[in-house]
Amino acid sequence: MNPVQQVNAAPVPPGDLSQRFVAWVRAAAPYIHAFRGKTFVLGFGGEVAAGKLAESLAYDCNLLAALGVRLVLVHGARPQIDAELARRGLQPRFHQGLRVTDAAALECVKAAMAVTRIEVEAMLSQGLPNTPMAGSFMRVTSGNFITAKPVGIVDGVDYGYTGAVRRVIAEEIAADLDQQNVVLMSPLGVSPAGEIFNMSMERVAEAVAVALKAEKLIYLCDAPGLLDEDGGLIEAITADDAESMLKAGQGLTEDLDLYLPCAIRAVRQGVGRAHLIDRDKDGGLLLEFFTPQGVGTVLTRDPLFRLREATVEDIGALATMIAPMEADGTLVRRSRERLEAEIELFTVVEYDGVLVGCAALYPFMAEHLAEMACVAVVPEHRRSGLGEMLLKRIEGRARRMGVEQLFVLTTRTAHWFRERGFNEVAPERLPRQKREMYDVNRRSKIFMKPLP
């Protein structure tokens, strides 16, 4: 999900591909502006590095870098390590999701990591004609940016050369990013004594994102994202709610069980957003970051949606948001001058600082009535419960003013108001002033609800 101001493109005939392309590029422009100069840390496992979409991922990373995103890639190599162990007649050992790395396993880790890293770097270095990377040259750098320490003995299990992050040398990574380099990191670290430790990709990516104060930490995983009890994608979730899902074991896959704790900790430690994206979704990065609806799950420390009363600074965004619904007749047209005069009557919903919904409360205190009007939610968020949130907020405002009944006029959402306790009434029930303004040509239905 993307919290960037939406662009209201005109409807395009399905067959007009060129115009649809133009509309998509224009709609993507705000995201391009928003992400330029921001740091993204992308973590992906060895399955991705060796998978059929690895080359496509390289293309998309190249595009992100070309658009000005400061990109850090952290690759894993679990299946490659397992294959190297099998080649040498050794068995992999794990405890609590971490590999137990003895001296023999460490040799397999070093071999598999080296090959995987070289192969990833080779994919990022392509520049052949007739490919998305034609004419480009990505400068890929790496280094000893991680100081490691041993995990030690846990539950009686000696992890050997399995390590944890002691320190991320963030200033050196940032210096490479300042030079417009893409930083590629393997989950290996060296201790001050010169020992090499094998670390988990997801924890290295987490530590790097936190140290860099990254805008985004992204994991490519074996699921579309977090799923609710009905199997539907959870588009956005707070760290607290994600932690509840984690403790309940709800909807977790092998990857999510490993990646979700890292994502939760990261956003609580200052990373702007954490994203869980399907590793098998071709173009998943582009769809998540350059389309309004996205394709994965985004984790935040605080809720993305916030209700507040409107101010004069909201007039431009408010006018832009309701314009499509005025054009199709869903809402009555309001001039900018009218919005300015009535702005204090509006409640708005922000999605990470961007207006995505609104409603106005017009009181008629002589009759102890009030109208809820100009209810609007942008299409991308109409399944997020924002209408319910706005209704509760408006009802609360009305009660505090001494309003006894709330009414609405609607042409298209009668069922929605019926389901929330409104009953249809005749125009005679409207307050006198509103009754005199009632437009019979719109044939709006009138619904009223008592406010106990």
Secondary structure, DSSP 8 states (H G I E B T S, - for coil): ---S---------TT-HHHHHHHHHHHHHHHHHHHTT-EEEEEE-HHHHTSTTHHHHHHHHHHHHHTT-EEEEEE--HHHHHHHHHHTT----EETTEE-B-HHHHHHHHHHHHHHHHHHHHHHT---TTSTTTT----EE----EEEEE--EETTEE-BTBEEEEEE-HHHHHHHHHTT-EEEE-SEEE-TTS-EEE--HHHHHHHHHHHHT-SEEEEEESSSS-B-TTS-B--EEEHHHHHHHHHHTTT--HHHHHHHHHHHHHHHTT-SEEEEEETTSTTHHHHHHHSSS-SSEEEESS-SEEEEE--GGGHHHHHHHHHHHHHTTSS----HHHHHHHGGGEEEEEETTEEEEEEEEEEEGGGTEEEEEEEEE-GGGTTTTHHHHHHHHHHHHHHHHT--EEEEEESS-HHHHHTTT-EEE-GGGS-HHHHHH--TTTT-EEEEEE--
